[in-house]
Structure formats: structure tokens, C-alpha cells
């Protein structure tokens, strides 16, 4: 590949880390405790041929359920 120094790059975990790097962007990166559940739900729905139009309500409800067991 012409004009490339590296064939691939890894930029780390972004703001979703335990070190505190990029902490000011954490609220925009969906790093909360319910995000893995939301990701798994979207993967499952799409694997079954469905479509998830928005995860906003799902995130709100899961956040409430996890904070108020």
C-alpha cells in the first residue's frame, strides 16, 4: 500500500476505560453499565432479521431497572 507507514492502527478503548483517558467524552460514548445489554439486544434483533430504530427507550428503561432493582 502506497504512502502508508502502518498497515493497521489501534487507538485503544476510547473513553470507555478505567484509566480516565478521554473522560470528558464518556457521556457521549455510551459507556454505561447497560450498554453491553443494549449491544447484545441489537445484535440479536439484527441476527433474527429485525431492525432496531432507536435504543433510547431501551436505555432509559434498562437504566431505571438496574438502578431500582
The 8 nearest C-alpha neighbors of each residue, nearest first, counted from 0:
[[1, 3, 2, 6, 4, 5, 7, 8],
 [0, 2, 3, 4, 6, 5, 7, 8],
 [1, 3, 0, 4, 5, 6, 7, 8],
 [4, 2, 1, 5, 0, 6, 7, 8],
 [3, 5, 2, 6, 1, 7, 0, 8],
 [6, 4, 7, 3, 8, 2, 0, 9],
 [5, 7, 3, 4, 8, 0, 1, 2],
 [8, 6, 5, 9, 4, 3, 10, 0],
 [9, 7, 10, 5, 6, 11, 4, 3],
 [8, 10, 11, 7, 12, 13, 5, 6],
 [11, 9, 8, 12, 13, 7, 14, 20],
 [12, 10, 13, 9, 16, 14, 8, 15],
 [11, 13, 15, 16, 14, 10, 9, 20],
 [12, 14, 15, 11, 21, 16, 10, 20],
 [13, 15, 21, 25, 22, 16, 20, 24],
 [16, 14, 30, 13, 12, 25, 17, 28],
 [15, 17, 18, 14, 12, 19, 13, 20],
 [16, 18, 19, 15, 20, 14, 22, 12],
 [19, 17, 16, 20, 22, 15, 14, 21],
 [18, 20, 22, 17, 21, 16, 14, 15],
 [21, 19, 22, 18, 14, 16, 13, 17],
 [20, 22, 14, 23, 24, 19, 13, 25],
 [21, 23, 25, 19, 24, 20, 14, 15],
 [22, 24, 21, 25, 26, 14, 20, 27],
 [25, 23, 22, 27, 26, 21, 14, 28],
 [24, 26, 28, 22, 14, 27, 23, 30],
 [27, 25, 24, 28, 29, 30, 23, 22],
 [26, 28, 25, 24, 29, 30, 23, 14],
 [27, 29, 25, 30, 26, 24, 14, 15],
 [30, 28, 31, 27, 26, 34, 25, 15],
 [29, 31, 15, 28, 34, 25, 32, 26],
 [30, 32, 33, 34, 29, 26, 35, 28],
 [31, 33, 34, 30, 35, 62, 36, 65],
 [34, 32, 36, 31, 35, 37, 61, 62],
 [33, 35, 37, 36, 31, 32, 38, 30],
 [36, 34, 38, 37, 33, 39, 32, 31],
 [37, 35, 39, 33, 34, 38, 40, 32],
 [36, 38, 34, 40, 35, 39, 41, 33],
 [39, 37, 35, 41, 40, 36, 34, 42],
 [38, 40, 42, 36, 37, 41, 35, 43],
 [41, 39, 37, 43, 38, 42, 44, 36],
 [42, 40, 44, 38, 43, 39, 45, 37],
 [41, 43, 39, 45, 40, 44, 46, 38],
 [44, 42, 46, 40, 41, 45, 39, 47],
 [45, 43, 49, 41, 47, 46, 42, 40],
 [44, 46, 49, 48, 42, 47, 43, 50],
 [45, 47, 43, 48, 44, 42, 49, 41],
 [48, 46, 44, 45, 49, 43, 42, 50],
 [49, 47, 45, 46, 44, 50, 43, 42],
 [50, 48, 45, 44, 47, 51, 46, 43],
 [49, 51, 45, 52, 44, 48, 41, 47],
 [52, 50, 53, 41, 49, 54, 44, 45],
 [51, 53, 50, 54, 55, 49, 41, 56],
 [54, 52, 55, 51, 56, 57, 50, 58],
 [53, 55, 57, 56, 58, 51, 52, 37],
 [54, 56, 58, 57, 53, 59, 60, 52],
 [57, 55, 59, 58, 54, 60, 53, 61],
 [56, 58, 54, 60, 55, 59, 61, 37],
 [57, 59, 55, 61, 56, 60, 62, 54],
 [60, 58, 56, 62, 57, 61, 63, 55],
 [59, 61, 63, 57, 62, 58, 56, 64],
 [62, 60, 64, 58, 63, 59, 57, 65],
 [61, 63, 59, 65, 60, 64, 58, 66],
 [62, 64, 60, 66, 61, 65, 67, 59],
 [65, 63, 61, 67, 62, 66, 68, 60],
 [66, 64, 62, 63, 67, 68, 61, 33],
 [65, 67, 63, 64, 62, 68, 61, 60],
 [68, 66, 64, 65, 63, 62, 61, 60],
 [67, 64, 65, 66, 63, 62, 61, 60]]
